[in-house]
Amino acid sequence: MFLSTAKIMVIAISVFSISLLFYIGSSGSIFTTFAQSDLQTTKHRDLVIDLGNNISTNAKLVYPSVGQGPYPGVLLIHGTGPMDMNETIGYIRIDNETGSKMYPPTRPFFQIAEYLSDRGFAVLQYDKRGIGENMSILDSNAYGNITFNDLKQDAEKALEVLIQQPEVDTNKVTLIGHSEGTIITPRVAIDNPDKVDNIVLMGVLAQKTMGELLYLQDVHTPMQYAKEFLDHNNDGLLSVQEASEDPVLRGTLGNITLLLTQNTTSVNGVVALHPHPDLNTNNDDFISIDDEFKPALVERFESITKMVPGEKCTGICTIWLRSHDAITPTLDIIGKVPSDISILIQQGENDSQTYPQQAFLLHQRLTELNHPDHTLKTYPDLGHVFYPSNKWLTSMGPIQENVLQDLFDWLSDPAREFTKVDFISSSHS
């Protein structure tokens, strides 16, 4: 049957990457439009943040492509190490055929920014001072001498830039901190109560100092793993061959044979290996977990946290570590977060870097303090970057969809706005 009265016939073709709509008019002319998968749902503006003392860093505001706003604002505060604005873990490669960039799968802040801006938020990301793409250190003086106060002040500078953007609703501003950022975020909120409405803490460091946490990661956890999974006869001995081939130990410590037979030295994060005179002296197939394996782990830990005065630091810098260890644990200051600032904690239950107990302790403290609006969300089988992991080693990959959905649902819950009105009314009564 022919539709002779039809003015327009629509033919839709959608075969994998081919998504076009052809509109054939009565005159026979063809108009082509891109299908929904080709439409831009967000746009961005590149910015530069002046951090003071002749130091600046690159930033980016990502916001919805439709409308004028203002939109609820979000600031992302990254974790430990040479992190760019996307919190990229891994290296960006160039496709030999197309010349386009090929990104690693783990970019937590890129995901969060895209997910929230797709849904009506304006999100500010910024590079850590001195850091560029591919974890490159662009300014060794800025990064090598970084302290906790520097990181906090940088976050506050970024907050000022966020609220100055015309697309941002200054009455709805959220700080999201991941890992090390969970130490910074509450303190920024405490010192800027009139600028912050919500804080989100992802992968929480609450009780331990940074030095204690690194010791747990580098010494205690490998020791526990070796005793629970590799000491098959419960005789306190570890097979050197099995340990060298074990994916968990290799993922956390690298080459175990070198660890046990080489003396590790470090000059400000640059590691050198030398023949070891003390460990595994009998050069046998088994080593004592307590008498040989642990000393090697302790020596490695001490070497990577040692800095030679006057030398530039490119690894774990002593000045950075000492400045963190000097601050009061977050568990002891969380009560200073104003009652009208809502708090969301998101934690992977298999987090081997900040450990789920930290999140439970923080939530317990907030409950004890009767903080009016705090929520804890935990995720079985997810690790520090909210990707499926075992409890001994963080696997790298994209944040899982349910984590992002929970974040969005919590931020956009209308009940939270009514609660804030009650907070404000009671505070002025």
C-alpha positions as CSV (number, residue, x, y, z in Angstrom):
1,M,0.0,0.0,0.0
2,F,1.4,3.4,-1.0
3,L,1.1,6.5,1.2
4,S,0.6,9.0,-1.7
5,T,-0.8,11.6,0.7
6,A,2.2,11.6,2.9
7,K,4.3,14.8,2.8
8,I,7.3,13.4,4.7
9,M,8.7,9.9,5.0
10,V,11.2,9.2,7.8
11,I,13.8,6.5,7.3
12,A,15.8,5.7,10.4
13,I,19.1,3.8,10.1
14,S,20.9,2.8,13.2
15,V,23.7,0.2,12.8
16,F,26.1,0.3,15.6
17,S,28.1,3.5,15.1
18,I,26.0,4.6,12.1
19,S,23.2,6.7,13.6
20,L,21.6,9.1,11.1
21,L,18.1,10.2,10.3
22,F,17.2,11.0,6.7
23,Y,14.2,13.3,6.1
24,I,12.9,13.1,2.5
25,G,10.6,16.0,1.7
26,S,7.9,16.2,-1.0
27,S,10.4,18.0,-3.3
28,G,12.8,15.1,-3.1
29,S,15.4,17.0,-1.2
30,I,17.2,15.1,1.7
31,F,18.0,16.7,5.0
32,T,20.4,14.9,7.4
33,T,20.5,15.4,11.2
34,F,22.6,13.6,13.8
35,A,20.8,11.1,16.0
36,Q,20.7,11.4,19.8
37,S,24.0,9.6,20.3
38,D,25.8,12.3,18.4
39,L,24.4,15.2,20.3
40,Q,26.5,17.1,22.8
41,T,24.7,17.1,26.2
42,T,27.5,19.0,28.0
43,K,29.9,21.8,27.2
44,H,32.9,23.1,29.0
45,R,35.1,26.1,29.6
46,D,38.8,25.9,30.2
47,L,40.0,28.1,33.1
48,V,43.3,28.9,34.9
49,I,43.3,29.2,38.7
50,D,45.8,31.5,40.3
51,L,47.1,29.7,43.4
52,G,49.3,32.5,44.5
53,N,53.1,32.8,44.8
54,N,53.4,32.8,41.0
55,I,51.8,29.3,40.8
56,S,48.7,28.6,38.6
57,T,47.0,25.5,37.5
58,N,44.6,24.4,34.7
59,A,40.9,23.9,35.4
60,K,37.7,23.1,33.6
61,L,34.0,23.9,34.2
62,V,31.7,21.2,32.7
63,Y,28.0,22.1,32.6
64,P,24.8,21.3,30.7
65,S,24.6,22.2,27.0
66,V,21.0,23.3,27.3
67,G,19.8,26.3,29.3
68,Q,21.5,29.2,31.0
69,G,21.5,28.0,34.6
70,P,22.4,28.8,37.2
71,Y,23.0,25.1,38.0
72,P,24.0,23.5,41.3
73,G,27.8,23.7,41.6
74,V,30.2,20.9,42.3
75,L,33.9,21.0,43.1
76,L,36.1,17.9,42.8
77,I,39.0,17.5,45.2
78,H,41.5,14.7,44.3
79,G,43.4,12.1,46.1
80,T,47.1,11.5,46.8
81,G,49.8,11.7,44.1
82,P,50.4,13.6,40.9
83,M,46.7,13.8,39.9
84,D,45.3,15.7,37.0
85,M,41.8,17.2,36.9
86,N,40.3,13.9,35.8
87,E,42.2,11.9,38.5
88,T,43.6,9.8,35.7
89,I,45.3,6.6,36.8
90,G,47.4,5.4,34.0
91,Y,48.9,6.9,30.8
92,I,47.1,8.5,27.8
93,R,48.3,6.9,24.5
94,I,47.9,8.2,21.0
95,D,46.2,5.9,18.4
96,N,48.7,5.4,15.6
97,E,46.1,5.3,12.9
98,T,43.7,8.2,13.9
99,G,46.0,10.3,16.1
100,S,43.3,10.5,18.7
101,K,43.9,10.2,22.4
102,M,43.3,6.8,24.0
103,Y,42.5,7.2,27.7
104,P,43.0,4.6,30.5
105,P,39.8,3.2,32.0
106,T,40.3,4.8,35.4
107,R,39.4,8.5,35.4
108,P,37.0,8.9,38.4
109,F,36.6,12.7,38.2
110,F,36.0,12.7,34.5
111,Q,33.2,10.2,35.0
112,I,31.7,12.2,37.9
113,A,31.9,15.5,36.0
114,E,30.2,14.0,32.9
115,Y,27.6,12.1,34.9
116,L,26.5,15.1,37.0
117,S,26.7,17.7,34.2
118,D,24.6,15.5,32.0
119,R,22.0,15.7,34.7
120,G,22.0,19.4,35.4
121,F,25.1,20.2,37.5
122,A,28.0,22.5,36.8
123,V,31.3,20.8,37.9
124,L,34.7,22.3,38.4
125,Q,37.8,20.1,38.0
126,Y,41.4,21.3,38.4
127,D,44.9,19.9,38.1
128,K,46.9,19.5,41.3
129,R,49.6,22.2,41.5
130,G,52.6,21.4,39.4
131,I,50.9,18.5,37.6
132,G,49.9,18.0,34.0
133,E,48.6,15.2,31.8
134,N,50.1,11.7,32.2
135,M,51.0,12.4,35.8
136,S,53.8,14.6,34.5
137,I,55.4,17.1,37.0
138,L,55.4,20.4,35.2
139,D,56.7,22.4,38.2
140,S,58.9,20.3,40.5
141,N,59.1,23.2,43.0
142,A,55.4,23.5,43.3
143,Y,54.7,19.8,43.5
144,G,57.9,18.8,45.4
145,N,57.3,21.2,48.2
146,I,53.6,20.6,48.5
147,T,52.0,20.6,52.0
148,F,48.6,19.9,53.4
149,N,47.9,23.6,53.8
150,D,48.8,24.1,50.2
151,L,46.3,21.5,49.1
152,K,43.6,23.0,51.3
153,Q,44.2,26.5,50.1
154,D,44.3,25.3,46.5
155,A,40.8,23.8,47.0
156,E,39.6,27.0,48.6
157,K,40.9,29.0,45.6
158,A,39.1,26.6,43.3
159,L,35.9,27.0,45.3
160,E,36.1,30.8,44.8
161,V,36.5,30.3,41.1
162,L,33.5,27.9,41.0
163,I,31.1,30.3,42.7
164,Q,32.3,33.2,40.4
165,Q,31.0,31.3,37.3
166,P,27.7,32.7,36.0
167,E,26.4,29.2,35.4
168,V,26.7,28.3,39.1
169,D,24.0,28.6,41.7
170,T,26.0,29.8,44.7
171,N,23.2,28.6,47.0
172,K,23.8,25.0,46.0
173,V,27.4,24.1,46.2
174,T,28.9,20.6,46.9
175,L,32.4,19.6,47.6
176,I,33.4,16.0,46.6
177,G,36.6,14.7,47.9
178,H,38.2,11.3,47.1
179,S,40.8,9.6,49.2
180,E,43.2,12.3,50.4
181,G,40.5,14.7,49.3
182,T,38.3,13.4,52.2
183,I,40.7,15.0,54.6
184,I,40.7,18.3,52.8
185,T,37.0,18.6,52.0
186,P,35.6,18.8,55.6
187,R,38.1,21.4,56.5
188,V,37.2,23.6,53.6
189,A,33.6,23.3,54.6
190,I,34.4,24.2,58.2
191,D,36.3,27.3,57.2
192,N,33.8,28.3,54.4
193,P,30.4,27.5,55.9
194,D,28.6,30.2,53.9
195,K,29.8,28.8,50.6
196,V,29.2,25.1,51.0
197,D,25.9,23.2,51.2
198,N,27.0,19.6,50.9
199,I,30.1,17.5,51.2
200,V,30.7,14.0,49.7
201,L,33.5,11.8,51.0
202,M,34.5,8.9,48.7
203,G,37.1,6.4,50.1
204,V,37.4,7.9,53.5
205,L,40.5,8.5,55.6
206,A,39.1,9.3,59.1
207,Q,41.1,8.0,62.0
208,K,44.7,7.3,60.9
209,T,47.4,9.8,60.0
210,M,48.8,9.6,56.5
211,G,52.0,7.9,57.8
212,E,50.0,5.3,59.6
213,L,47.8,4.6,56.6
214,L,50.9,4.2,54.3
215,Y,52.4,1.8,56.9
216,L,49.2,-0.2,56.8
217,Q,49.2,-0.3,53.0
218,D,52.9,-1.1,52.6
219,V,53.7,-3.3,55.6
220,H,50.7,-4.5,57.6
221,T,48.4,-5.6,54.7
222,P,51.1,-7.6,52.8
223,M,52.0,-9.3,56.1
224,Q,48.4,-10.3,56.8
225,Y,47.9,-11.5,53.2
226,A,51.1,-13.6,53.4
227,K,50.0,-15.2,56.7
228,E,46.4,-15.8,55.7
229,F,46.9,-17.0,52.1
230,L,50.5,-18.0,51.5
231,D,51.6,-19.7,54.7
232,H,50.0,-23.0,53.9
233,N,51.6,-25.0,56.7
234,N,51.1,-22.3,59.4
235,D,54.9,-22.5,60.0
236,G,55.6,-18.8,59.5
237,L,57.4,-19.5,56.2
238,L,56.8,-18.1,52.8
239,S,57.8,-19.7,49.5
240,V,59.9,-17.2,47.6
241,Q,58.8,-18.6,44.2
242,E,55.1,-18.5,45.2
243,A,55.4,-15.0,46.6
244,S,57.1,-13.8,43.4
245,E,54.3,-15.2,41.2
246,D,51.4,-14.1,43.4
247,P,49.4,-11.4,41.6
248,V,48.4,-9.6,44.8
249,L,51.9,-9.2,46.1
250,R,53.2,-8.3,42.7
251,G,50.5,-5.7,42.4
252,T,51.3,-4.1,45.7
253,L,55.1,-4.6,46.0
254,G,56.4,-5.4,42.5
255,N,59.2,-7.9,42.2
256,I,59.4,-9.9,45.5
257,T,62.7,-11.6,44.6
258,L,64.3,-8.2,44.2
259,L,62.7,-7.0,47.4
260,L,64.2,-9.8,49.4
261,T,67.6,-9.8,47.8
262,Q,68.2,-6.1,47.1
263,N,68.8,-3.2,49.4
264,T,66.4,-0.4,48.4
265,T,67.5,3.2,48.7
266,S,65.6,6.3,47.7
267,V,66.5,9.9,47.1
268,N,63.2,11.8,47.2
269,G,61.2,9.2,45.5
270,V,63.8,8.0,43.0
271,V,64.5,4.3,44.0
272,A,67.8,2.5,43.5
273,L,68.5,-1.2,44.3
274,H,71.8,-2.6,45.7
275,P,72.8,-6.1,46.9
276,H,71.2,-6.7,50.3
277,P,73.7,-8.0,52.9
278,D,71.1,-9.0,55.6
279,L,67.9,-10.4,54.2
280,N,67.5,-14.0,53.0
281,T,71.2,-14.6,53.8
282,N,70.9,-18.4,53.2
283,N,69.4,-17.7,49.8
284,D,66.9,-20.6,50.2
285,D,63.5,-21.3,48.8
286,F,61.6,-20.2,51.9
287,I,61.8,-17.1,54.1
288,S,60.5,-16.3,57.5
289,I,57.5,-13.9,57.3
290,D,58.3,-12.2,60.5
291,D,62.2,-12.3,60.4
292,E,62.8,-11.7,56.7
293,F,59.7,-10.6,54.8
294,K,58.7,-8.0,57.4
295,P,62.1,-6.3,57.7
296,A,62.2,-6.0,53.9
297,L,58.8,-4.4,53.9
298,V,59.7,-2.0,56.7
299,E,63.0,-1.0,54.9
300,R,61.1,-0.4,51.7
301,F,58.5,1.8,53.5
302,E,61.2,3.8,55.2
303,S,63.1,4.3,52.0
304,I,60.2,5.7,50.1
305,T,59.2,8.1,52.9
306,K,62.7,9.6,53.3
307,M,63.9,12.8,51.7
308,V,67.3,14.4,51.4
309,P,67.2,18.1,52.3
310,G,67.7,20.4,49.4
311,E,66.8,17.8,46.8
312,K,63.6,18.0,44.7
313,C,61.0,15.3,45.5
314,T,59.1,13.4,42.9
315,G,57.7,10.5,44.9
316,I,56.2,10.5,48.4
317,C,57.7,13.7,49.8
318,T,58.7,14.0,53.4
319,I,57.4,17.6,53.6
320,W,54.0,16.4,52.3
321,L,53.9,13.4,54.7
322,R,54.9,15.4,57.8
323,S,52.4,18.1,57.1
324,H,49.6,15.5,56.9
325,D,50.7,13.8,60.1
326,A,50.7,17.1,62.0
327,I,46.9,17.7,61.4
328,T,44.1,16.4,63.7
329,P,42.4,13.3,62.3
330,T,39.2,13.9,60.5
331,L,37.3,11.8,63.0
332,D,38.1,14.4,65.7
333,I,37.1,17.4,63.7
334,I,34.1,16.2,61.8
335,G,31.8,17.6,64.5
336,K,32.9,21.1,63.5
337,V,31.1,20.8,60.1
338,P,28.1,23.0,60.5
339,S,24.7,21.2,61.0
340,D,23.2,22.7,57.9
341,I,25.9,21.1,55.7
342,S,24.8,17.6,54.5
343,I,27.3,14.8,54.4
344,L,27.4,11.7,52.2
345,I,30.0,9.0,52.7
346,Q,30.6,6.5,49.9
347,Q,32.9,3.6,50.6
348,G,33.9,0.4,48.7
349,E,33.8,-2.5,51.2
350,N,36.9,-4.0,49.5
351,D,38.9,-0.8,49.7
352,S,42.5,-1.8,50.4
353,Q,43.8,1.8,50.5
354,T,41.6,3.6,53.0
355,Y,39.8,0.6,54.4
356,P,36.0,0.4,55.1
357,Q,36.4,0.7,58.9
358,Q,37.4,4.3,58.4
359,A,34.0,5.1,56.9
360,F,32.1,3.2,59.6
361,L,34.0,5.1,62.3
362,L,33.2,8.4,60.7
363,H,29.5,7.5,60.4
364,Q,29.4,6.4,64.0
365,R,30.9,9.7,65.1
366,L,28.4,11.7,63.1
367,T,25.6,9.6,64.6
368,E,26.9,10.2,68.1
369,L,27.1,13.9,67.4
370,N,23.5,13.9,66.1
371,H,24.5,15.6,62.8
372,P,21.1,16.2,61.2
373,D,21.8,15.0,57.7
374,H,24.5,12.3,57.1
375,T,24.3,9.2,54.9
376,L,26.7,6.2,54.5
377,K,26.6,4.2,51.3
378,T,28.8,1.1,51.1
379,Y,29.4,-1.1,48.1
380,P,30.3,-4.9,48.4
381,D,33.1,-6.1,46.2
382,L,34.2,-2.5,45.1
383,G,37.6,-1.1,45.8
384,H,39.2,2.3,46.3
385,V,38.2,3.6,42.9
386,F,34.7,2.0,43.1
387,Y,35.6,-0.7,40.7
388,P,35.3,-4.5,41.4
389,S,38.3,-5.5,43.5
390,N,39.4,-8.0,46.2
391,K,40.1,-6.7,49.7
392,W,43.8,-7.0,49.2
393,L,44.4,-5.2,46.0
394,T,42.6,-2.3,44.2
395,S,41.8,-3.1,40.6
396,M,41.6,-0.3,38.2
397,G,38.6,0.5,36.1
398,P,35.6,2.8,35.7
399,I,33.3,3.8,38.6
400,Q,30.3,1.5,38.7
401,E,27.0,3.0,37.5
402,N,25.2,2.4,40.8
403,V,27.8,4.5,42.7
404,L,27.2,7.4,40.3
405,Q,23.5,7.0,40.5
406,D,23.5,7.0,44.3
407,L,25.6,10.2,44.2
408,F,23.2,11.9,41.8
409,D,20.1,10.7,43.7
410,W,21.5,12.0,47.0
411,L,22.5,15.4,45.6
412,S,19.1,15.9,43.8
413,D,16.8,14.6,46.6
414,P,14.3,17.5,47.1
415,A,13.8,16.4,50.7
416,R,17.3,17.7,51.4
417,E,16.3,21.3,50.4
418,F,13.3,21.3,52.8
419,T,15.6,20.0,55.6
420,K,18.0,22.9,55.0
421,V,15.2,25.4,55.3
422,D,14.4,23.9,58.7
423,F,18.1,24.2,59.7
424,I,18.2,27.9,58.6
425,S,15.0,28.7,60.4
426,S,16.1,27.1,63.7
427,S,19.5,28.8,63.5
428,H,17.8,32.2,63.4
429,S,15.1,31.6,66.0
